[in-house]
Amino acid sequence: MMRVGVVGAAGRMGRAVVRAVSEDDGARLAVATERPGAADLGADVGTLAGLGPNGVMVGDDPAAFAACDVVLDFTAPATSVALAAALAELGTAHVIGTTGFSAEQDVAIAGSAQKIAIVKSGNMSLGLNLLAALVRRATRALPDADIEVLEMHHRRKVDAPSGTALMLGEAAAAGRDIALRENAVFVREGQTGPREAGTIGFATLRGGTVIGEHEVILALDSERVRLGHIAEDRTVFARGAIKAGHWVIGRPPGLYKMTDVLGLED
């Protein structure tokens, strides 16, 4: 029985994770936490998630995660970085679905992964990670195609492009054996001139209550290939994180991706 900790348990994504854990016969919720001073500290997390009381009260001490095999984390970059460092000292595995990390924060996460096993992904959806594998293969097979990544999320999302869009961009770049950051075009405005060959463009849309829509367009002369994914409920991310949790327990220290979990690497 996998003992699961959930950080940010009172938030929208945290509650979805709590519900998903309750549906997994091989997992048990052991610890739930929120940030210090949060309004829901001391509340029963089962009640917050709409399941009824389960006896797990929301706390704010990351040391409690010593009682867990793995912690599932969909919070904010600074929170995830600090938590990874704390879990590295506890020896508890970490699954990170947080997005919006800076380069420096990615380095910090990688440092913690020298002590514990961490699965980190811009999207925990099983279908989306399959899409990323298809994108990598498609861009390799179509070396002359122009690549555009289109994404839309709800109005409250704070990072852009989304972590998922960047993940798909990285997959496209991997198919071309190029570095994304050196070839990405994130903004187009004014007299941009012709599209530069070999670049990977991004378009970001925000509005309404869209959970997540992503599409990668490979544009050739007289034809286009469109590869996409639509998330209809946050549960898909929670279920993917739980699958990653089962997979990562007992792994040697290291920084892993969902493609490792699903066996989708080339």
MARKE-658647 format. One record per atom (N, C-alpha, C): x, z, y; atom name; residue number from 1; chain. Coordinates in steps of 0.2 Angstrom, whole numbers. Atoms other than C-alpha are relative to their C-alpha. Example, Ala and Ser with C-alpha at 12.3 -4.5 7.8 and 13.67 -1.06 7.14 Angstrom:
MARKE-658647
PT       u       w       v   atome   num   chaine
PT       4       0      -6       N     1        A
PT      62      39     -22      CA     1        A
PT       4       0       6       C     1        A
PT      -4      -1      -6       N     2        A
PT      68      36      -5      CA     2        A
PT      -4       3       5       C     2        A
***
This chain:
MARKE-658647
PT       u       w       v   atome   num   chaine
PT       4       0      -6       N     1        A
PT       0       0       0      CA     1        A
PT       4       0       6       C     1        A
PT      -4       1      -6       N     2        A
PT       8      -6      16      CA     2        A
PT      -3       5       6       C     2        A
PT       2      -5      -6       N     3        A
PT       8       8      30      CA     3        A
PT       1      -3       6       C     3        A
PT       0       4      -6       N     4        A
PT       4      -1      46      CA     4        A
PT       0       4       6       C     4        A
PT       1      -3      -7       N     5        A
PT       7       5      64      CA     5        A
PT      -2      -6       5       C     5        A
PT       3       5      -5       N     6        A
PT      -2      -4      78      CA     6        A
PT       2       3       7       C     6        A
PT      -1      -2      -7       N     7        A
PT       5      -3      96      CA     7        A
PT      -5      -4       5       C     7        A
PT       5       3      -5       N     8        A
PT      -7      -7     111      CA     8        A
PT      -6       0      -4       C     8        A
PT       6       0       4       N     9        A
PT     -21      -2      99      CA     9        A
PT      -6       0       3       C     9        A
PT       6       0      -4       N    10        A
PT     -34       0     112      CA    10        A
PT      -2      -7       4       C    10        A
PT       1       6      -3       N    11        A
PT     -32     -17     119      CA    11        A
PT      -4      -5      -4       C    11        A
PT       4       5       4       N    12        A
PT     -42     -33     114      CA    12        A
PT       4      -2      -6       C    12        A
PT      -4       2       6       N    13        A
PT     -28     -39     103      CA    13        A
PT       1       6      -5       C    13        A
PT      -1      -6       5       N    14        A
PT     -24     -22      96      CA    14        A
PT      -6       2      -4       C    14        A
PT       6      -1       4       N    15        A
PT     -42     -19      91      CA    15        A
PT      -1      -5      -5       C    15        A
PT       1       6       5       N    16        A
PT     -43     -36      82      CA    16        A
PT       5       2      -6       C    16        A
PT      -5      -2       5       N    17        A
PT     -27     -30      73      CA    17        A
PT      -3       6      -5       C    17        A
PT       3      -5       4       N    18        A
PT     -35     -14      68      CA    18        A
PT      -6      -2      -5       C    18        A
PT       5       3       5       N    19        A
PT     -50     -23      61      CA    19        A
PT       3      -4      -6       C    19        A
PT      -2       4       5       N    20        A
PT     -40     -35      52      CA    20        A
PT       4       4      -6       C    20        A
PT      -4      -4       4       N    21        A
PT     -29     -21      44      CA    21        A
PT      -6       3      -5       C    21        A
PT       6      -3       4       N    22        A
PT     -46     -13      38      CA    22        A
PT      -3      -5      -5       C    22        A
PT       2       5       5       N    23        A
PT     -50     -29      29      CA    23        A
PT       5      -2      -5       C    23        A
PT      -5       2       5       N    24        A
PT     -34     -30      19      CA    24        A
PT       1       5      -5       C    24        A
PT       0      -5       5       N    25        A
PT     -34     -21       3      CA    25        A
PT       7       2      -2       C    25        A
PT      -7      -2       1       N    26        A
PT     -15     -20       3      CA    26        A
PT       3       4       5       C    26        A
PT      -2      -3      -7       N    27        A
PT     -14     -12      20      CA    27        A
PT      -4       6       2       C    27        A
PT       4      -6      -2       N    28        A
PT     -18       5      27      CA    28        A
PT       3       2       7       C    28        A
PT      -2      -1      -7       N    29        A
PT     -18       9      46      CA    29        A
PT       3       8       0       C    29        A
PT      -3      -6       0       N    30        A
PT      -6      24      48      CA    30        A
PT       1       3       7       C    30        A
PT      -2      -2      -7       N    31        A
PT      -2      25      67      CA    31        A
PT      -3      -5       5       C    31        A
PT       2       5      -5       N    32        A
PT     -10      18      82      CA    32        A
PT       2       3       7       C    32        A
PT      -3      -3      -7       N    33        A
PT      -2      20     100      CA    33        A
PT      -2      -4       6       C    33        A
PT       1       3      -7       N    34        A
PT      -5      16     118      CA    34        A
PT       5       2       5       C    34        A
PT      -5      -2      -5       N    35        A
PT       5      17     134      CA    35        A
PT      -1       7       2       C    35        A
PT       1      -6      -3       N    36        A
PT       7      34     141      CA    36        A
PT      -5       0       6       C    36        A
PT       5       0      -6       N    37        A
PT      -8      38     153      CA    37        A
PT      -5      -4      -2       C    37        A
PT       5       4       1       N    38        A
PT     -19      26     145      CA    38        A
PT      -7       4      -1       C    38        A
PT       7      -3       0       N    39        A
PT     -38      30     146      CA    39        A
PT      -2       2      -7       C    39        A
PT       2      -1       7       N    40        A
PT     -40      29     127      CA    40        A
PT       4       5      -4       C    40        A
PT      -4      -5       4       N    41        A
PT     -27      42     122      CA    41        A
PT      -4       5      -3       C    41        A
PT       4      -5       3       N    42        A
PT     -34      54     109      CA    42        A
PT      -6      -3      -3       C    42        A
PT       6       3       3       N    43        A
PT     -48      42     104      CA    43        A
PT       1      -2      -7       C    43        A
PT       0       3       7       N    44        A
PT     -52      37      86      CA    44        A
PT       0      -7       1       C    44        A
PT      -1       7      -1       N    45        A
PT     -45      20      85      CA    45        A
PT      -5      -4      -4       C    45        A
PT       5       3       3       N    46        A
PT     -58      15      72      CA    46        A
PT      -6      -1       4       C    46        A
PT       6       0      -5       N    47        A
PT     -72      19      84      CA    47        A
PT       1      -5       5       C    47        A
PT      -2       5      -5       N    48        A
PT     -63       9      97      CA    48        A
PT      -1      -7      -2       C    48        A
PT       0       7       3       N    49        A
PT     -62      -6      86      CA    49        A
PT      -7      -2      -3       C    49        A
PT       6       2       3       N    50        A
PT     -80      -5      81      CA    50        A
PT      -1       1      -7       C    50        A
PT       0      -1       8       N    51        A
PT     -77       1      63      CA    51        A
PT      -3       6      -1       C    51        A
PT       2      -7       1       N    52        A
PT     -83      19      65      CA    52        A
PT       6       4      -1       C    52        A
PT      -6      -5       0       N    53        A
PT     -71      34      64      CA    53        A
PT       4      -1      -6       C    53        A
PT      -5       0       6       N    54        A
PT     -56      32      53      CA    54        A
PT       5       5       0       C    54        A
PT      -5      -6      -1       N    55        A
PT     -46      48      58      CA    55        A
PT       6      -2       3       C    55        A
PT      -6       1      -3       N    56        A
PT     -32      39      66      CA    56        A
PT      -1       0       8       C    56        A
PT       1      -1      -7       N    57        A
PT     -31      45      84      CA    57        A
PT       6      -4       4       C    57        A
PT      -5       3      -4       N    58        A
PT     -22      35      98      CA    58        A
PT       4       4       3       C    58        A
PT      -5      -4      -3       N    59        A
PT      -6      42     103      CA    59        A
PT       4      -4       4       C    59        A
PT      -4       3      -4       N    60        A
PT       8      38     114      CA    60        A
PT       8       1      -2       C    60        A
PT      -7      -1       2       N    61        A
PT      24      43     105      CA    61        A
PT       3      -5      -6       C    61        A
PT      -3       5       5       N    62        A
PT      34      29      96      CA    62        A
PT       3       3      -6       C    62        A
PT      -3      -4       6       N    63        A
PT      42      42      85      CA    63        A
PT      -4       0      -6       C    63        A
PT       5       0       6       N    64        A
PT      26      42      75      CA    64        A
PT       1      -5      -5       C    64        A
PT       0       6       5       N    65        A
PT      30      25      68      CA    65        A
PT       5       1      -5       C    65        A
PT      -4      -2       5       N    66        A
PT      43      34      57      CA    66        A
PT      -4       0      -7       C    66        A
PT       4      -1       6       N    67        A
PT      28      36      45      CA    67        A
PT      -3      -7      -2       C    67        A
PT       3       7       2       N    68        A
PT      25      17      44      CA    68        A
PT       5      -4      -3       C    68        A
PT      -5       5       3       N    69        A
PT      33       3      34      CA    69        A
PT       1      -6       5       C    69        A
PT      -1       6      -5       N    70        A
PT      30     -10      48      CA    70        A
PT      -5       2       6       C    70        A
PT       4      -1      -6       N    71        A
PT      23     -10      66      CA    71        A
PT      -2      -7       2       C    71        A
PT       3       7      -2       N    72        A
PT      12     -25      72      CA    72        A
PT      -1       1       8       C    72        A
PT      -1      -1      -7       N    73        A
PT      15     -28      91      CA    73        A
PT      -2      -6       4       C    73        A
PT       2       5      -5       N    74        A
PT       5     -39     103      CA    74        A
PT      -1       3       7       C    74        A
PT       1      -3      -6       N    75        A
PT       9     -31     119      CA    75        A
PT       3      -4       6       C    75        A
PT      -4       4      -6       N    76        A
PT      21     -36     134      CA    76        A
PT       7       0      -2       C    76        A
PT      -7       1       1       N    77        A
PT      39     -41     134      CA    77        A
PT       4       7       0       C    77        A
PT      -4      -6      -1       N    78        A
PT      46     -25     141      CA    78        A
PT      -2       5      -5       C    78        A
PT       2      -5       5       N    79        A
PT      36     -14     129      CA    79        A
PT       3      -2      -7       C    79        A
PT      -2       3       6       N    80        A
PT      41     -25     114      CA    80        A
PT       8       1      -1       C    80        A
PT      -8      -1       0       N    81        A
PT      60     -24     119      CA    81        A
PT       1       8      -1       C    81        A
PT      -1      -7       1       N    82        A
PT      59      -5     120      CA    82        A
PT      -2       3      -7       C    82        A
PT       2      -2       7       N    83        A
PT      49      -3     104      CA    83        A
PT       5      -2      -5       C    83        A
PT      -5       3       5       N    84        A
PT      61     -14      95      CA    84        A
PT       6       5      -1       C    84        A
PT      -5      -5       0       N    85        A
PT      75      -2     100      CA    85        A
PT      -1       6      -3       C    85        A
PT       3      -6       3       N    86        A
PT      65      13      95      CA    86        A
PT       0      -1      -8       C    86        A
PT       1       1       7       N    87        A
PT      61       6      78      CA    87        A
PT       6      -2      -4       C    87        A
PT      -7       1       3       N    88        A
PT      79       1      75      CA    88        A
PT       3       6      -2       C    88        A
PT      -2      -7       1       N    89        A
PT      83      19      76      CA    89        A
PT      -4       3      -6       C    89        A
PT       4      -3       5       N    90        A
PT      69      24      64      CA    90        A
PT       0      -4      -7       C    90        A
PT       0       4       6       N    91        A
PT      72      10      52      CA    91        A
PT      -6      -3      -3       C    91        A
PT       7       3       1       N    92        A
PT      54       3      53      CA    92        A
PT       0      -8       2       C    92        A
PT       1       7      -2       N    93        A
PT      51     -16      52      CA    93        A
PT      -5      -1       5       C    93        A
PT       3       1      -6       N    94        A
PT      44     -24      67      CA    94        A
PT      -3      -8       0       C    94        A
PT       3       6      -1       N    95        A
PT      32     -39      69      CA    95        A
PT      -2      -1       7       C    95        A
PT       1       1      -7       N    96        A
PT      31     -46      86      CA    96        A
PT      -4      -7       2       C    96        A
PT       4       6      -2       N    97        A
PT      17     -58      92      CA    97        A
PT       0       0       8       C    97        A
PT       0       0      -8       N    98        A
PT      21     -54     111      CA    98        A
PT       3      -7       2       C    98        A
PT      -3       6      -3       N    99        A
PT      25     -69     122      CA    99        A
PT       3       1       7       C    99        A
PT      -2       0      -7       N   100        A
PT      33     -72     139      CA   100        A
PT       7       4       1       C   100        A
PT      -7      -3      -1       N   101        A
PT      51     -65     135      CA   101        A
PT       5      -4       4       C   101        A
PT      -5       4      -3       N   102        A
PT      65     -69     146      CA   102        A
PT       6      -1      -4       C   102        A
PT      -6       2       5       N   103        A
PT      82     -75     139      CA   103        A
PT       3       7      -1       C   103        A
PT      -3      -7       1       N   104        A
PT      89     -57     142      CA   104        A
PT      -4       4      -5       C   104        A
PT       4      -4       4       N   105        A
PT      75     -49     133      CA   105        A
PT       0      -3      -7       C   105        A
PT      -1       3       7       N   106        A
PT      77     -61     118      CA   106        A
PT       6       2      -3       C   106        A
PT      -7      -2       2       N   107        A
PT      95     -56     117      CA   107        A
PT      -1       8      -2       C   107        A
PT       1      -7       2       N   108        A
PT      89     -37     117      CA   108        A
PT      -3       0      -7       C   108        A
PT       4       0       6       N   109        A
PT      77     -41     103      CA   109        A
PT       5      -2      -6       C   109        A
PT      -5       2       5       N   110        A
PT      91     -50      93      CA   110        A
PT       5       6      -2       C   110        A
PT      -5      -6       1       N   111        A
PT     102     -34      95      CA   111        A
PT      -4       5      -4       C   111        A
PT       4      -5       5       N   112        A
PT      88     -23      87      CA   112        A
PT       0      -3      -7       C   112        A
PT       0       3       7       N   113        A
PT      87     -36      73      CA   113        A
PT       6       1      -4       C   113        A
PT      -6      -2       4       N   114        A
PT     105     -31      68      CA   114        A
PT      -1       6      -4       C   114        A
PT       1      -6       3       N   115        A
PT      98     -15      62      CA   115        A
PT      -7       0      -5       C   115        A
PT       6       0       3       N   116        A
PT      80     -19      56      CA   116        A
PT      -2      -7      -1       C   116        A
PT       3       6       0       N   117        A
PT      70     -34      50      CA   117        A
PT      -5      -1       5       C   117        A
PT       5       2      -5       N   118        A
PT      60     -42      64      CA   118        A
PT      -3      -7      -1       C   118        A
PT       3       6       0       N   119        A
PT      48     -56      63      CA   119        A
PT      -3      -1       7       C   119        A
PT       2       2      -7       N   120        A
PT      45     -64      80      CA   120        A
PT      -2      -7       1       C   120        A
PT       3       6      -1       N   121        A
PT      34     -78      84      CA   121        A
PT      -4      -1       6       C   121        A
PT       4       1      -6       N   122        A
PT      26     -86      99      CA   122        A
PT      -8      -1      -2       C   122        A
PT       7       1       3       N   123        A
PT      10     -88      88      CA   123        A
PT       0       2      -7       C   123        A
PT       0      -2       7       N   124        A
PT       6     -79      72      CA   124        A
PT      -5      -3      -4       C   124        A
PT       5       4       3       N   125        A
PT      -8     -91      67      CA   125        A
PT       3      -4      -6       C   125        A
PT      -3       3       5       N   126        A
PT      -5     -98      50      CA   126        A
PT       0      -8       1       C   126        A
PT       1       7      -1       N   127        A
PT     -12    -115      55      CA   127        A
PT       4      -3       5       C   127        A
PT      -4       2      -6       N   128        A
PT      -2    -116      71      CA   128        A
PT       7      -1      -2       C   128        A
PT      -7       1       2       N   129        A
PT      14    -113      62      CA   129        A
PT       1      -6      -5       C   129        A
PT       0       6       4       N   130        A
PT      10    -127      50      CA   130        A
PT       0      -6       5       C   130        A
PT      -1       6      -5       N   131        A
PT       7    -138      65      CA   131        A
PT       7       0       3       C   131        A
PT      -7       0      -3       N   132        A
PT      24    -133      72      CA   132        A
PT       5      -4      -5       C   132        A
PT      -4       3       5       N   133        A
PT      32    -139      55      CA   133        A
PT      -2      -8       0       C   133        A
PT       2       7      -1       N   134        A
PT      22    -155      57      CA   134        A
PT       3      -4       6       C   134        A
PT      -3       3      -7       N   135        A
PT      28    -158      75      CA   135        A
PT       7      -1      -1       C   135        A
PT      -7       1       2       N   136        A
PT      46    -156      69      CA   136        A
PT       1      -6      -4       C   136        A
PT      -1       6       4       N   137        A
PT      44    -169      56      CA   137        A
PT      -2      -6       4       C   137        A
PT       3       6      -3       N   138        A
PT      34    -181      67      CA   138        A
PT       5      -2       5       C   138        A
PT      -5       3      -5       N   139        A
PT      47    -181      81      CA   139        A
PT       6      -2      -3       C   139        A
PT      -6       3       3       N   140        A
PT      61    -184      69      CA   140        A
PT      -2      -7      -2       C   140        A
PT       2       7       2       N   141        A
PT      51    -199      62      CA   141        A
PT      -1      -5       5       C   141        A
PT       1       5      -6       N   142        A
PT      47    -206      79      CA   142        A
PT       4       2       6       C   142        A
PT      -5      -1      -5       N   143        A
PT      63    -205      89      CA   143        A
PT      -1      -3       7       C   143        A
PT       1       3      -7       N   144        A
PT      56    -216     103      CA   144        A
PT      -6       2       3       C   144        A
PT       6      -3      -3       N   145        A
PT      40    -207     106      CA   145        A
PT       1       4       6       C   145        A
PT       0      -5      -6       N   146        A
PT      37    -198     123      CA   146        A
PT      -4       6      -3       C   146        A
PT       3      -6       3       N   147        A
PT      33    -180     119      CA   147        A
PT      -3       4       6       C   147        A
PT       3      -4      -5       N   148        A
PT      20    -170     129      CA   148        A
PT      -4       5      -4       C   148        A
PT       3      -5       3       N   149        A
PT      14    -153     125      CA   149        A
PT      -6       3       5       C   149        A
PT       6      -2      -4       N   150        A
PT      -4    -148     132      CA   150        A
PT      -3       6      -3       C   150        A
PT       3      -7       2       N   151        A
PT     -11    -130     131      CA   151        A
PT      -5       2       5       C   151        A
PT       5      -3      -5       N   152        A
PT     -26    -121     138      CA   152        A
PT      -2       7      -3       C   152        A
PT       2      -7       1       N   153        A
PT     -30    -102     138      CA   153        A
PT      -5       3       5       C   153        A
PT       5      -3      -5       N   154        A
PT     -42     -90     146      CA   154        A
PT       3       2       6       C   154        A
PT      -2      -1      -7       N   155        A
PT     -41     -86     164      CA   155        A
PT       5       7       1       C   155        A
PT      -3      -6      -1       N   156        A
PT     -33     -69     161      CA   156        A
PT       8       0      -3       C   156        A
PT      -7       0       3       N   157        A
PT     -17     -75     152      CA   157        A
PT       5       0       6       C   157        A
PT      -4      -1      -6       N   158        A
PT      -2     -71     163      CA   158        A
PT       7      -4      -1       C   158        A
PT      -6       4       0       N   159        A
PT      12     -82     156      CA   159        A
PT      -1      -7      -1       C   159        A
PT       1       7       1       N   160        A
PT      14    -100     157      CA   160        A
PT       7      -4       0       C   160        A
PT       4       2       6       N   161        A
PT      18    -111     147      CA   161        A
PT      -1       6      -5       C   161        A
PT       1      -6       5       N   162        A
PT      11    -100     133      CA   162        A
PT       6       0      -5       C   162        A
PT      -5      -1       5       N   163        A
PT      23     -94     120      CA   163        A
PT      -1      -5      -6       C   163        A
PT       2       5       5       N   164        A
PT      14    -106     108      CA   164        A
PT       3      -6       2       C   164        A
PT      -2       7      -3       N   165        A
PT      17    -121     119      CA   165        A
PT       8       0      -1       C   165        A
PT      -8       0       0       N   166        A
PT      36    -116     120      CA   166        A
PT       2      -1      -7       C   166        A
PT      -2       1       7       N   167        A
PT      36    -114     101      CA   167        A
PT      -1      -7      -3       C   167        A
PT       1       7       2       N   168        A
PT      29    -131      99      CA   168        A
PT       5      -5       3       C   168        A
PT      -5       4      -3       N   169        A
PT      41    -138     111      CA   169        A
PT       7       1      -3       C   169        A
PT      -7      -1       4       N   170        A
PT      56    -130     101      CA   170        A
PT      -1      -4      -6       C   170        A
PT       1       4       6       N   171        A
PT      49    -138      86      CA   171        A
PT       1      -7       1       C   171        A
PT      -2       7      -2       N   172        A
PT      49    -155      94      CA   172        A
PT       7      -1       2       C   172        A
PT      -7       0      -2       N   173        A
PT      66    -152     101      CA   173        A
PT       4       0      -7       C   173        A
PT      -4      -1       6       N   174        A
PT      72    -147      84      CA   174        A
PT       0      -7      -4       C   174        A
PT       1       7       3       N   175        A
PT      65    -164      77      CA   175        A
PT       5      -5       3       C   175        A
PT      -4       5      -3       N   176        A
PT      76    -173      89      CA   176        A
PT       8       3       1       C   176        A
PT      -6      -3       0       N   177        A
PT      91    -161      87      CA   177        A
PT       3       0       8       C   177        A
PT      -2      -1      -7       N   178        A
PT      91    -157     106      CA   178        A
PT      -2       7       2       C   178        A
PT       2      -7      -2       N   179        A
PT      90    -141     116      CA   179        A
PT      -6      -1       5       C   179        A
PT       6       0      -4       N   180        A
PT      73    -138     123      CA   180        A
PT       1       1       8       C   180        A
PT      -1      -2      -7       N   181        A
PT      78    -130     139      CA   181        A
PT       4      -5       5       C   181        A
PT      -4       5      -4       N   182        A
PT      90    -144     144      CA   182        A
PT      -5      -7       1       C   182        A
PT       4       6       0       N   183        A
PT      76    -157     141      CA   183        A
PT      -8       1       2       C   183        A
PT       7      -1      -2       N   184        A
PT      59    -149     146      CA   184        A
PT      -1      -1       7       C   184        A
PT       3       1      -7       N   185        A
PT      49    -154     161      CA   185        A
PT      -6       4       0       C   185        A
PT       5      -4      -1       N   186        A
PT      38    -140     166      CA   186        A
PT      -5      -1       6       C   186        A
PT       4       2      -6       N   187        A
PT      32    -146     183      CA   187        A
PT       1      -7       2       C   187        A
PT       0       7      -3       N   188        A
PT      27    -163     190      CA   188        A
PT      -4       0       6       C   188        A
PT       4       0      -6       N   189        A
PT      22    -165     208      CA   189        A
PT       4      -5       5       C   189        A
PT      -3       5      -4       N   190        A
PT      25    -178     221      CA   190        A
PT       2      -6      -3       C   190        A
PT      -3       7       3       N   191        A
PT      35    -194     219      CA   191        A
PT       5       2      -5       C   191        A
PT      -5      -2       6       N   192        A
PT      43    -190     202      CA   192        A
PT       4      -5      -3       C   192        A
PT      -3       6       3       N   193        A
PT      48    -207     198      CA   193        A
PT      -2      -1      -7       C   193        A
PT       2       1       7       N   194        A
PT      47    -214     180      CA   194        A
PT       2       5      -4       C   194        A
PT      -1      -5       4       N   195        A
PT      46    -203     166      CA   195        A
PT       7      -1      -4       C   195        A
PT      -7       1       2       N   196        A
PT      64    -199     160      CA   196        A
PT       0       0      -8       C   196        A
PT       0       0       7       N   197        A
PT      67    -204     142      CA   197        A
PT       3       6      -4       C   197        A
PT      -3      -6       4       N   198        A
PT      70    -190     129      CA   198        A
PT      -3       7       2       C   198        A
PT       3      -6      -2       N   199        A
PT      61    -177     139      CA   199        A
PT      -6       3      -3       C   199        A
PT       6      -3       3       N   200        A
PT      48    -165     133      CA   200        A
PT      -4       3       5       C   200        A
PT       5      -3      -5       N   201        A
PT      33    -162     145      CA   201        A
PT      -4       5      -2       C   201        A
PT       5      -6       1       N   202        A
PT      22    -147     147      CA   202        A
PT      -6      -1       5       C   202        A
PT       6      -1      -4       N   203        A
PT       4    -146     154      CA   203        A
PT      -3       6      -1       C   203        A
PT       3      -7       1       N   204        A
PT      -4    -129     157      CA   204        A
PT      -7       0       3       C   204        A
PT       6      -1      -3       N   205        A
PT     -22    -126     159      CA   205        A
PT      -3       7      -1       C   205        A
PT       3      -7       1       N   206        A
PT     -31    -109     162      CA   206        A
PT      -7       0       2       C   206        A
PT       6      -1      -2       N   207        A
PT     -49    -105     163      CA   207        A
PT      -5       3      -6       C   207        A
PT       5      -2       5       N   208        A
PT     -64     -97     155      CA   208        A
PT       2       5      -5       C   208        A
PT      -1      -5       5       N   209        A
PT     -63     -87     139      CA   209        A
PT       4      -4      -6       C   209        A
PT      -3       4       5       N   210        A
PT     -53    -100     129      CA   210        A
PT       6       4      -4       C   210        A
PT      -5      -4       4       N   211        A
PT     -43     -91     115      CA   211        A
PT       7      -4       0       C   211        A
PT      -6       4       0       N   212        A
PT     -30    -105     113      CA   212        A
PT      -1      -7      -3       C   212        A
PT       0       7       2       N   213        A
PT     -29    -124     112      CA   213        A
PT       6      -3       1       C   213        A
PT      -7       3      -1       N   214        A
PT     -13    -133     109      CA   214        A
PT       0      -7      -3       C   214        A
PT       0       7       2       N   215        A
PT     -10    -152     107      CA   215        A
PT       7      -2       2       C   215        A
PT      -7       3      -1       N   216        A
PT       7    -161     105      CA   216        A
PT      -2      -8      -1       C   216        A
PT       2       8       0       N   217        A
PT       5    -180     110      CA   217        A
PT       7      -3      -1       C   217        A
PT      -6       4       1       N   218        A
PT      18    -192     104      CA   218        A
PT      -2      -7       2       C   218        A
PT       2       7      -3       N   219        A
PT      16    -208     115      CA   219        A
PT       5      -5      -1       C   219        A
PT      -5       6       1       N   220        A
PT      23    -224     109      CA   220        A
PT      -4      -6       4       C   220        A
PT       3       6      -3       N   221        A
PT      20    -242     116      CA   221        A
PT      -6      -2      -4       C   221        A
PT       7       2       2       N   222        A
PT       1    -246     113      CA   222        A
PT      -3       5      -6       C   222        A
PT       3      -4       4       N   223        A
PT      -2    -231     102      CA   223        A
PT       2       8       1       C   223        A
PT      -2      -7      -1       N   224        A
PT      -2    -212     102      CA   224        A
PT      -2       4      -6       C   224        A
PT       1      -5       5       N   225        A
PT      -1    -198      89      CA   225        A
PT      -2       7       3       C   225        A
PT       2      -6      -3       N   226        A
PT     -10    -182      93      CA   226        A
PT      -1       5      -6       C   226        A
PT       0      -6       5       N   227        A
PT      -7    -166      83      CA   227        A
PT      -2       6       4       C   227        A
PT       3      -5      -4       N   228        A
PT     -17    -151      88      CA   228        A
PT      -3       6      -4       C   228        A
PT       3      -6       3       N   229        A
PT     -24    -134      84      CA   229        A
PT      -4       4       5       C   229        A
PT       5      -4      -4       N   230        A
PT     -39    -123      91      CA   230        A
PT      -1       6      -4       C   230        A
PT       2      -6       2       N   231        A
PT     -40    -105      89      CA   231        A
PT      -6       3       2       C   231        A
PT       7      -2      -2       N   232        A
PT     -58     -99      89      CA   232        A
PT      -1       8       0       C   232        A
PT       1      -7       0       N   233        A
PT     -55     -80      87      CA   233        A
PT       7       3      -1       C   233        A
PT      -7      -3       1       N   234        A
PT     -40     -68      89      CA   234        A
PT       1       3      -7       C   234        A
PT      -2      -2       7       N   235        A
PT     -42     -63      71      CA   235        A
PT       5      -4      -3       C   235        A
PT      -5       4       3       N   236        A
PT     -32     -78      66      CA   236        A
PT       7       3       1       C   236        A
PT      -6      -3      -2       N   237        A
PT     -17     -70      75      CA   237        A
PT       2       6      -4       C   237        A
PT      -1      -6       4       N   238        A
PT     -20     -53      67      CA   238        A
PT       1      -1      -7       C   238        A
PT      -1       2       7       N   239        A
PT     -21     -60      50      CA   239        A
PT       7      -2      -2       C   239        A
PT      -7       2       1       N   240        A
PT      -5     -69      52      CA   240        A
PT       5       5       1       C   240        A
PT      -5      -5      -1       N   241        A
PT       4     -54      58      CA   241        A
PT       0       5      -6       C   241        A
PT       0      -4       6       N   242        A
PT      -2     -44      43      CA   242        A
PT       4      -3      -6       C   242        A
PT      -3       4       5       N   243        A
PT       4     -58      32      CA   243        A
PT       8       1       1       C   243        A
PT      -7      -1      -2       N   244        A
PT      21     -56      41      CA   244        A
PT       2       7      -2       C   244        A
PT      -2      -6       2       N   245        A
PT      21     -38      38      CA   245        A
PT       1       1      -7       C   245        A
PT      -1       0       7       N   246        A
PT      19     -39      20      CA   246        A
PT       6      -3      -2       C   246        A
PT      -6       4       2       N   247        A
PT      33     -52      19      CA   247        A
PT       6       4       2       C   247        A
PT      -6      -2      -3       N   248        A
PT      45     -43      30      CA   248        A
PT       3       7      -3       C   248        A
PT      -2      -6       3       N   249        A
PT      45     -26      21      CA   249        A
PT       5      -1      -5       C   249        A
PT      -5       1       5       N   250        A
PT      61     -24      12      CA   250        A
PT       5      -5       1       C   250        A
PT      -5       6      -2       N   251        A
PT      70     -39      20      CA   251        A
PT       6       4       3       C   251        A
PT      -6      -3      -4       N   252        A
PT      88     -36      26      CA   252        A
PT      -1      -1       7       C   252        A
PT       1       1      -8       N   253        A
PT      90     -34      45      CA   253        A
PT       1      -7       2       C   253        A
PT       0       7      -2       N   254        A
PT      88     -50      54      CA   254        A
PT      -6      -2       4       C   254        A
PT       6       3      -4       N   255        A
PT      77     -60      66      CA   255        A
PT      -3      -6      -3       C   255        A
PT       4       5       3       N   256        A
PT      64     -70      57      CA   256        A
PT      -5      -3       4       C   256        A
PT       5       4      -3       N   257        A
PT      51     -83      61      CA   257        A
PT      -6       0      -5       C   257        A
PT       6       1       4       N   258        A
PT      33     -86      55      CA   258        A
PT       2      -6      -5       C   258        A
PT      -1       5       5       N   259        A
PT      40    -102      47      CA   259        A
PT       4       3      -6       C   259        A
PT      -4      -3       6       N   260        A
PT      52     -91      36      CA   260        A
PT      -6       4      -4       C   260        A
PT       6      -3       4       N   261        A
PT      36     -81      31      CA   261        A
PT      -4      -5      -4       C   261        A
PT       4       5       4       N   262        A
PT      27     -96      26      CA   262        A
PT       4      -5      -4       C   262        A
PT      -5       4       4       N   263        A
PT      42    -105      18      CA   263        A
PT      -1      -8       3       C   263        A
PT       1       7      -3       N   264        A
PT      40    -120      31      CA   264        A
PT       6      -3       2       C   264        A
PT      -6       3      -3       N   265        A
PT      58    -122      36      CA   265        A
PT       2      -6      -5       C   265        A
PT      -2       6       4       N   266        A
PT      66    -139      31      CA   266        A
PT       6       3      -4       C   266        A
***
